[in-house]
């Protein structure tokens, strides 16, 4: 799911506050963030600006 999230509504504590600075997850997160940023334009083209129609409304067509 794409889009912005409101950090105030998160019910879970940030993983970053629980993972040490030398933990491998930090490297994985950095690689993921770089790849995600590079693919963002492609992903934006795959998603409609106003959402998708419901599968239940397909019978209306």
Buried (B, 14 or more C-beta within 10 A) or exposed (E): EEEEEEEEEEEEEEEEEEEEEEEEEEEEBEEEEEEEEEEEEEEEEEEEEEEEEEEEEEEEE
